[in-house]
Amino acid sequence: MRKIMIILVLFVIAFAAGALVTYRLVKQDSGSELSSVAASNTAFTPASNQPLQLKTSDSPVGNPGALATAAAVIEPSVVTIDTASQQTEWNDFQQPLQVTVPLGTGSGVILTSNGIIVTNNHVINGATRIMVTLYNGKKLPGKVIASDPVSDLAVVKVDATGLTPATLGDSDKLVVGQWVIAVGDPLRVGTTVTSGIVSALHNSGLPPGVGGELASYIQTDAAINPGNSGGALADSEGRLIGINTALKSENGGFVGIGYAIPINEVKKVVEELISTGKVQHPWLGIAFTSLNSQIRQEYNIPSSVDGVIVGGVDPGGPAQMAGVQPGDIITSVNNQAITSSKVLELAIVTGKVNSQVNLSIWRGGNNVSVTVTLAQEPAMQQMQG
């Protein structure tokens, strides 16, 4: 028994000694590794003649895409327009001083190589000084040739040659869903390209204060912000198809609804502005809306009568002079049945000043024929956007 106890004691002593040696070896080895890492971190210096070997390629992008190509085509034709006005202020000695007050920034599009530029009327409205910045950064003073508040378009001229004019497309061939890009200088950040589609094609005027009064508008979801006004809306080949003019928003920011004036409308207005200095806008002088069940019930209009109801007549306007009255139901224009308000709107905006339109009217159960001579629409102020 004594021998067994001695053997067990010796075994325990031997095991403890071995474990201690092992612990010390592990601790020593671990310490060596940590010391090595620390030494490596503090002592590392980059090799002066050994550049970092990264896998790179300096070949051009094989296919940047149609929109990138379109942007490269239209961007050199888009300019930034800064406006200012001269105002009189009085100093402490009650002496008048002429000061220059900045008005804002918009965009424009070059139409001819010798410096004819189209923009929005609200971009240059009230300006006495205009500075045009080209795509290459060159700044040139601009002069307003003529402007039209009704269509919200203006023509500006800079003294230059060899500019890059935009190639004009055909806005009558646009289809909903096709890709477009908007180019301008939004919020003074510099020339910017945004993309989207043609969201809708409107064959009638926009709500009051949103834009000018023309026969049609292009609606797009390409981002349009303040400063984009007067800039380009282009198709996927970089052809100019519209002039950006307004956005619809409840908070002043872009929400996906922007409007552009179709280039075919722009061409007509610009040509008139350059040749005569003004644009003729036919004016009937009434406010009207399509019939609905509530109006029919209120005015006792039978279901067999279709057309638009006259809500108001402008005093001294063409319609009043011809005998049109509030409450009249216009059933046809130039022998074309009026199935919606758009029919009458198009008949007006596509007519000519001093030309006549024949209206068929239902008034209190009687049919009346009226001939109205269209007049020039009075100038109107457009809201800036």
C-alpha positions in Angstrom: 0.0 0.0 0.0 2.8 2.4 0.8 4.5 1.7 -2.5 1.2 2.5 -4.3 0.9 5.8 -2.6 4.6 6.7 -3.5 3.9 5.9 -7.1 0.8 8.1 -7.2 2.6 11.0 -5.7 5.5 10.7 -8.2 2.9 10.5 -11.1 1.2 13.7 -9.9 4.5 15.6 -9.5 5.6 14.5 -13.0 2.2 15.5 -14.6 2.3 18.9 -13.0 5.9 19.6 -14.1 5.0 18.6 -17.7 1.9 20.9 -17.7 4.0 23.8 -16.4 6.6 23.2 -19.1 3.9 23.0 -21.8 2.2 26.2 -20.5 5.5 28.1 -20.6 6.3 26.9 -24.1 2.8 28.0 -25.4 3.0 31.3 -23.7 6.5 31.9 -25.1 5.5 30.9 -28.6 2.3 33.1 -28.4 4.3 36.0 -27.2 6.8 35.5 -30.0 3.9 35.7 -32.6 2.5 38.8 -31.0 5.8 40.5 -30.9 6.4 39.6 -34.5 3.1 41.1 -35.5 3.7 44.2 -33.5 7.2 44.5 -35.0 5.7 44.0 -38.4 3.1 46.8 -38.0 5.6 49.4 -36.7 8.5 48.5 -38.8 6.7 48.3 -42.3 7.8 50.8 -44.9 6.5 50.7 -48.5 9.0 49.7 -51.2 10.0 52.8 -53.1 10.4 51.0 -56.4 7.5 48.5 -56.1 4.1 50.0 -57.2 0.9 48.4 -56.1 -0.1 45.8 -58.6 -3.8 46.3 -59.4 -5.8 44.8 -62.2 -6.9 47.7 -64.4 -8.1 48.4 -67.9 -7.7 51.7 -69.7 -9.9 50.8 -72.7 -12.9 53.0 -73.4 -16.4 51.9 -72.4 -17.6 49.6 -75.1 -21.2 50.7 -75.2 -22.2 53.6 -73.0 -25.8 53.3 -74.2 -28.2 55.3 -76.3 -29.0 57.9 -73.6 -25.3 58.6 -73.0 -24.8 59.1 -76.8 -27.9 61.4 -76.9 -26.5 63.5 -74.0 -23.2 63.9 -75.8 -25.1 65.2 -78.9 -27.4 67.7 -77.2 -25.3 69.0 -74.2 -23.1 71.4 -76.3 -26.3 73.1 -77.5 -27.6 73.8 -74.0 -26.6 77.0 -72.1 -27.1 78.6 -68.7 -28.8 81.9 -68.5 -28.2 84.2 -65.5 -30.4 87.3 -65.3 -30.2 90.5 -63.3 -32.0 93.9 -63.2 -30.9 97.4 -62.5 -32.7 98.9 -59.5 -32.5 102.3 -57.8 -31.6 102.4 -54.1 -31.1 105.5 -51.9 -28.0 106.0 -49.7 -27.9 107.8 -46.3 -27.6 111.1 -48.1 -30.8 110.4 -50.0 -28.9 110.1 -53.2 -30.1 107.6 -55.8 -27.7 104.7 -56.6 -28.1 102.2 -59.4 -27.5 98.6 -58.2 -27.6 95.3 -60.0 -29.9 92.7 -58.4 -29.7 89.1 -59.5 -33.0 87.7 -60.6 -32.3 84.0 -61.1 -30.9 81.3 -63.3 -32.5 79.3 -66.1 -31.4 77.4 -69.2 -31.6 77.9 -73.0 -31.0 76.0 -76.2 -28.9 77.2 -79.2 -30.9 77.1 -82.4 -28.4 78.6 -84.9 -24.6 78.7 -85.1 -24.7 82.6 -85.0 -26.2 82.8 -81.6 -30.0 82.5 -81.7 -31.1 80.9 -78.4 -34.6 79.9 -77.3 -35.7 79.9 -73.6 -38.8 80.5 -71.5 -40.2 84.0 -71.2 -40.3 83.6 -67.4 -36.5 83.1 -67.4 -35.8 86.5 -68.8 -38.9 88.4 -67.7 -37.9 91.7 -66.0 -34.2 91.3 -66.7 -32.1 94.2 -67.8 -28.9 92.2 -67.9 -28.5 88.6 -69.3 -25.4 86.5 -69.2 -25.2 83.3 -71.2 -22.7 80.6 -70.3 -21.9 78.1 -73.0 -21.2 74.4 -72.5 -17.4 75.1 -72.6 -17.7 77.7 -69.8 -17.4 80.8 -72.0 -19.7 83.7 -70.9 -21.4 86.0 -73.3 -23.8 88.9 -72.8 -27.2 88.2 -74.2 -30.0 90.4 -75.6 -33.7 89.6 -75.8 -34.9 89.8 -79.4 -38.6 89.2 -78.5 -40.7 87.3 -76.0 -44.2 86.0 -75.7 -45.8 85.6 -72.3 -48.7 83.6 -73.6 -46.6 80.7 -74.9 -43.9 81.4 -72.3 -41.2 81.5 -74.9 -38.4 84.0 -75.7 -35.6 84.5 -78.1 -32.2 85.6 -76.9 -29.2 86.5 -79.1 -25.5 86.4 -78.3 -22.8 87.9 -80.5 -20.9 84.7 -81.5 -20.4 82.4 -84.5 -19.5 78.7 -84.8 -21.8 77.6 -82.0 -23.3 74.1 -81.9 -27.0 74.3 -82.7 -29.4 71.6 -81.6 -30.9 69.3 -84.2 -34.7 69.6 -84.1 -36.8 66.5 -84.1 -40.5 66.1 -84.9 -42.7 66.3 -81.8 -45.8 65.2 -83.7 -44.2 61.7 -83.9 -43.7 61.3 -80.1 -45.3 58.3 -78.4 -46.0 57.7 -74.8 -43.4 55.5 -73.2 -40.4 56.5 -75.3 -37.1 57.4 -73.6 -36.2 61.1 -73.3 -33.5 63.1 -71.5 -33.8 66.6 -69.9 -30.8 68.8 -70.1 -30.3 72.1 -68.2 -28.8 73.8 -65.2 -31.0 73.0 -62.2 -30.5 74.8 -59.0 -27.2 76.3 -60.4 -25.3 73.0 -60.1 -24.1 73.1 -63.7 -25.2 71.3 -66.9 -27.1 68.2 -65.8 -28.7 65.3 -67.7 -31.7 63.4 -66.3 -33.6 60.6 -68.0 -37.2 59.4 -68.1 -40.0 58.7 -70.6 -42.8 60.6 -72.3 -45.5 60.1 -69.7 -48.3 61.7 -71.6 -49.1 63.9 -74.5 -51.6 66.6 -73.7 -53.7 68.1 -76.5 -54.9 71.0 -74.3 -53.7 73.8 -72.1 -52.1 73.3 -68.7 -53.8 74.5 -65.5 -53.5 78.2 -64.9 -50.0 79.3 -63.8 -48.3 76.0 -64.8 -47.2 77.1 -68.2 -48.1 78.9 -71.4 -51.2 78.4 -73.5 -50.5 76.3 -76.5 -52.2 73.5 -78.4 -50.3 70.7 -76.7 -47.7 69.8 -74.1 -45.3 66.9 -73.4 -45.4 65.4 -69.9 -42.3 63.6 -68.7 -41.0 62.0 -65.6 -37.4 63.0 -66.4 -36.4 65.2 -63.4 -37.1 68.9 -64.1 -36.2 71.3 -61.3 -36.0 75.1 -61.0 -33.3 76.2 -63.4 -34.2 73.6 -66.0 -36.7 76.0 -67.5 -35.8 76.8 -71.0 -33.6 73.8 -71.3 -33.8 70.8 -73.7 -36.0 67.8 -73.8 -34.3 65.4 -76.3 -35.1 62.0 -77.7 -32.7 59.0 -77.6 -30.8 60.3 -80.6 -30.2 63.7 -79.0 -32.7 65.5 -81.2 -34.5 68.5 -79.6 -38.2 67.6 -79.1 -39.3 70.1 -76.5 -38.4 73.1 -74.3 -38.8 72.3 -70.6 -41.1 74.9 -69.1 -42.8 73.8 -65.8 -43.2 71.2 -63.1 -46.2 70.3 -61.2 -45.6 69.9 -57.4 -47.3 70.6 -54.1 -44.0 71.3 -52.3 -41.9 73.0 -55.0 -39.7 69.9 -55.6 -39.8 67.4 -58.4 -42.4 64.7 -58.0 -42.2 63.1 -61.4 -44.5 65.4 -63.4 -42.7 67.9 -65.7 -43.9 69.6 -68.8 -42.2 70.7 -72.0 -43.4 72.7 -75.0 -43.3 70.5 -78.1 -40.6 71.6 -80.6 -43.1 72.0 -83.4 -44.9 74.6 -81.4 -41.6 76.2 -80.4 -40.6 76.6 -84.1 -43.8 78.4 -85.0 -43.5 80.8 -82.1 -39.8 81.5 -82.6 -40.3 82.2 -86.3 -43.1 84.7 -85.5 -41.0 86.3 -82.8 -38.0 86.8 -85.1 -40.0 88.0 -88.1 -42.7 90.2 -86.5 -41.6 90.6 -82.8 -44.9 89.1 -81.6 -47.1 86.1 -81.7 -50.8 85.9 -82.6 -52.9 83.9 -80.2 -56.5 83.4 -81.2 -58.9 84.3 -78.3 -62.6 83.5 -78.0 -63.1 85.1 -74.6 -65.1 82.5 -72.6 -64.6 80.0 -69.8 -66.1 76.6 -70.3 -66.2 73.1 -69.1 -67.6 69.7 -70.2 -71.0 68.6 -69.1 -71.5 66.2 -66.3 -74.5 64.7 -64.4 -74.4 67.4 -61.7 -74.4 70.2 -64.3 -77.2 68.6 -66.3 -79.3 68.2 -63.2 -78.7 71.8 -62.0 -79.4 73.4 -65.4 -82.1 70.9 -66.5 -80.1 69.9 -69.6 -81.5 66.8 -71.4 -79.2 63.8 -72.0 -79.6 64.3 -75.8 -77.7 67.6 -75.6 -73.9 67.2 -75.6 -71.1 69.8 -75.6 -69.6 72.3 -73.2 -71.3 74.8 -70.9 -70.1 78.4 -70.9 -69.3 79.4 -67.3 -68.2 83.0 -68.0 -67.9 85.5 -70.8 -65.0 88.1 -70.8 -66.4 91.6 -70.9 -65.7 93.2 -74.3 -64.3 89.9 -75.7 -65.2 88.3 -79.0 -67.8 85.9 -77.6 -69.7 88.6 -75.8 -69.7 90.9 -78.9 -71.2 88.0 -80.8 -73.9 87.4 -78.2 -72.6 84.3 -76.3 -74.1 84.1 -72.8 -73.1 82.3 -69.6 -75.1 79.1 -69.3 -75.0 78.5 -73.1 -74.3 74.9 -74.2 -71.9 75.0 -77.2 -72.7 71.8 -79.1 -70.5 72.2 -82.2 -67.8 74.4 -83.6 -67.4 74.8 -87.4 -69.9 71.9 -87.8 -67.7 69.6 -85.7 -69.6 68.0 -82.7 -68.1 68.9 -79.4 -67.7 65.6 -77.5 -65.3 67.1 -74.9 -63.8 70.5 -74.0 -60.6 69.6 -76.0 -62.5 69.8 -79.3 -63.3 73.5 -78.7 -59.8 74.2 -77.2 -58.1 72.9 -80.3 -60.4 74.8 -82.6 -59.4 78.0 -80.9 -55.7 77.6 -80.6 -55.3 76.3 -84.1 -57.4 79.1 -85.6 -56.1 82.5 -86.7 -56.7 86.0 -85.3 -59.5 87.8 -87.2 -60.8 84.4 -88.6 -64.4 83.4 -87.8 -65.7 80.3 -86.0 -69.3 79.1 -86.2 -70.8 78.0 -82.9 -74.0 76.0 -82.5 -75.6 76.7 -79.1 -78.3 75.1 -77.1 -80.0 77.8 -75.0 -83.0 77.1 -72.8 -84.4 74.5 -75.2 -83.7 76.5 -78.3 -80.9 76.0 -80.9 -78.9 79.2 -81.8 -76.2 79.7 -84.3 -73.5 82.3 -83.5 -70.5 83.5 -85.6 -67.5 84.8 -83.5 -64.5 86.6 -84.9 -61.4 85.5 -83.0 -59.2 88.3 -81.5 -55.7 88.5 -80.3 -55.5 87.2 -76.7 -54.5 89.9 -74.2 -51.0 89.4 -72.8 -50.8 87.4 -69.6 -48.2 87.0 -66.9 -46.8 83.5 -66.4 -45.8 82.1 -63.0 -42.1 81.4 -62.8 -41.2 77.7 -62.4 
